[in-house]
């Protein structure tokens, strides 16, 4: 069982930056692939970024590529999402997710791939 707790959300002006954190419980964090998703009001939850066992394996949605960076610190059981050049359309509740996997290099972009989810953190970007 893994528990995930997101933090770092807030209100920021367009063009600004935020860094989200997702702290995970458990002793096997390094064997989980992690993902970030978001859900805007009235819309379905969508993929944002994913990371494999290490920072060498990442994957991004086209809408955030070049602006967002996903990373992890396995010693701290934490995954991060650095968000730069934020736009009003980035406004959403952001969720982190975890999937236990034996594939170190694999990243996952589908909601159904993930086994555990956090409660979400709100990100609001004003224009």
C-alpha positions in Angstrom: 0.0 0.0 0.0 1.3 3.5 -0.9 -0.1 6.7 0.3 0.5 9.9 -1.7 0.3 13.4 -0.5 0.6 16.4 -2.9 1.6 19.9 -1.9 2.8 23.1 -3.5 -0.3 24.2 -5.3 -1.6 27.8 -5.2 -2.5 30.9 -7.1 0.1 32.3 -9.6 0.0 34.8 -12.4 0.4 33.8 -16.0 4.1 33.3 -16.8 4.9 32.4 -13.3 6.2 29.1 -11.8 5.2 26.6 -9.2 6.7 23.4 -7.9 4.5 20.6 -6.9 5.6 17.8 -4.6 4.2 14.4 -4.0 5.4 12.6 -0.9 5.0 8.8 -0.8 4.9 6.4 2.1 6.4 3.0 1.9 9.9 1.5 1.6 9.8 0.5 -2.0 9.2 3.9 -3.6 12.1 3.5 -6.0 10.3 0.6 -7.7 7.2 2.7 -8.5 6.7 4.5 -11.8 5.1 7.9 -11.0 2.8 10.1 -12.9 1.2 13.6 -12.7 -2.3 14.2 -14.0 -4.7 17.1 -13.8 -8.4 17.8 -14.0 -9.9 21.1 -14.9 -13.5 21.9 -14.0 -15.9 20.2 -16.3 -13.2 18.2 -17.9 -11.8 14.7 -17.7 -8.6 14.0 -15.8 -5.7 14.1 -18.2 -2.1 13.0 -18.3 0.6 15.6 -17.7 4.0 13.9 -17.1 5.4 10.5 -16.1 8.7 9.3 -14.7 10.3 5.8 -14.4 12.5 4.6 -11.6 15.0 7.3 -12.2 15.2 10.8 -13.6 16.5 9.4 -16.9 13.1 8.2 -18.0 10.5 10.8 -18.4 7.5 11.5 -20.7 5.3 14.6 -21.2 2.1 15.6 -22.6 2.5 17.8 -25.7 0.7 20.7 -23.9 3.4 20.9 -21.2 6.5 19.8 -23.0 9.3 22.4 -22.6 7.5 24.1 -19.7 7.1 21.4 -17.1 9.8 19.1 -15.6 9.1 15.9 -13.6 11.8 14.6 -11.3 12.1 12.3 -8.3 14.3 12.0 -5.2 14.1 8.3 -4.2 16.0 9.1 -0.9 13.1 11.4 0.1 10.3 9.3 -1.4 9.2 12.3 -3.3 8.3 13.2 -6.9 8.2 16.8 -8.1 6.6 18.7 -10.9 8.3 22.0 -11.8 5.9 24.1 -13.7 7.3 27.2 -15.6 5.7 29.6 -18.0 2.3 28.8 -16.6 -0.8 29.6 -18.6 -4.4 30.1 -17.5 -5.3 26.8 -19.2 -3.0 25.0 -16.8 -5.5 25.8 -14.0 -6.6 22.4 -12.6 -6.4 20.1 -9.7 -3.1 18.2 -10.0 -2.8 14.6 -8.9 0.1 12.4 -8.5 -0.2 8.6 -9.1 2.0 5.6 -8.5 2.4 2.2 -10.2 4.5 -0.6 -8.9 6.5 -2.0 -11.8 9.5 -4.2 -12.6 10.3 -2.1 -15.7 12.8 0.6 -14.6 12.6 2.5 -17.9 8.9 2.3 -18.4 6.7 5.4 -18.1 2.9 5.3 -18.1 0.5 7.8 -19.5 -2.9 6.2 -18.9 -5.1 6.7 -15.8 -5.9 3.0 -15.8 -2.2 2.1 -15.5 -1.9 3.5 -12.0 -2.6 1.8 -8.7 -2.5 4.6 -6.2 -3.6 8.3 -6.3 -3.1 11.3 -4.1 -5.9 13.7 -3.1 -4.8 16.5 -5.4 -3.6 20.0 -5.1 -5.2 23.1 -6.7 -3.3 25.2 -9.2 -4.8 28.4 -10.4 -3.2 30.6 -13.0 -4.6 34.1 -13.4 -4.4 36.0 -16.6 
